[in-house]
Amino acid sequence: DSVNWEFLQYMMERMDFPLKWRKWIAECVSTTRIFVLLNGSPTGEFGVGKGLRQGDPLAPFLFLIVAEGLNALMSMYELF
């Protein structure tokens, strides 16, 4: 349900993601701004904490990156 962002950054670095991509992904998940419709009218815009929103198209890709790291850890310790 949640991922350590330092681990995600570490995995992207280990997988040779260019720095530009790593910064871009970090920016995408840390600078989200939203507004709410209240009685059909938008409220003022406000920021939300770091993380992916439900339905975010990046979520499946980031999950695979983290899963790859967990797979490597399990293989290293021969858990499976």
C-alpha positions in Angstrom: 0.0 0.0 0.0 3.0 2.3 0.4 6.5 2.3 -0.8 9.7 3.8 0.6 10.6 6.5 -1.9 14.3 6.2 -1.2 14.1 2.6 -2.1 12.3 3.4 -5.4 15.0 6.0 -6.2 17.7 3.4 -5.3 16.1 0.8 -7.6 15.8 3.2 -10.5 19.4 4.1 -10.1 20.4 0.4 -10.0 18.4 -0.2 -13.1 20.3 2.6 -14.9 17.4 5.0 -15.2 18.9 8.3 -16.3 19.0 11.0 -13.7 16.6 13.1 -15.7 14.0 10.3 -15.6 14.5 9.8 -11.9 14.0 13.5 -11.2 11.0 13.6 -13.5 9.3 10.7 -11.7 10.1 12.2 -8.3 8.5 15.5 -9.4 5.4 13.7 -10.7 4.7 12.1 -7.3 5.7 15.0 -5.0 4.1 18.1 -6.6 0.5 17.0 -7.1 -2.1 19.8 -6.8 -5.8 19.1 -6.8 -9.1 20.9 -6.5 -12.5 19.6 -5.4 -15.9 20.1 -6.9 -18.2 21.5 -4.3 -21.8 21.9 -5.4 -20.6 21.7 -9.0 -18.0 24.5 -8.6 -14.3 24.0 -8.2 -12.7 25.0 -4.9 -9.3 26.6 -4.7 -6.4 24.5 -5.7 -4.3 22.9 -3.0 -1.4 20.5 -2.7 -1.4 17.0 -1.4 1.3 14.9 0.1 3.8 12.8 -1.8 2.3 9.7 -3.4 0.4 8.3 -6.3 -3.3 8.8 -6.6 -5.8 6.0 -7.4 -5.7 5.4 -11.1 -2.4 7.1 -11.7 -0.9 5.7 -14.9 2.6 5.6 -13.4 1.5 3.3 -10.5 1.9 -0.1 -12.4 5.4 0.8 -13.7 6.6 2.0 -10.3 5.2 -1.2 -8.7 7.2 -3.3 -11.2 10.4 -1.4 -10.3 9.8 -2.1 -6.6 8.8 -5.7 -7.2 12.1 -6.2 -9.1 14.0 -5.0 -6.1 12.1 -7.3 -3.8 12.7 -10.2 -6.2 16.5 -9.5 -6.1 16.4 -9.4 -2.3 14.6 -12.7 -2.0 16.9 -14.3 -4.5 20.0 -13.0 -2.6 18.7 -14.6 0.6 17.3 -17.6 -1.3 13.9 -17.1 0.2 12.2 -18.6 -2.9 
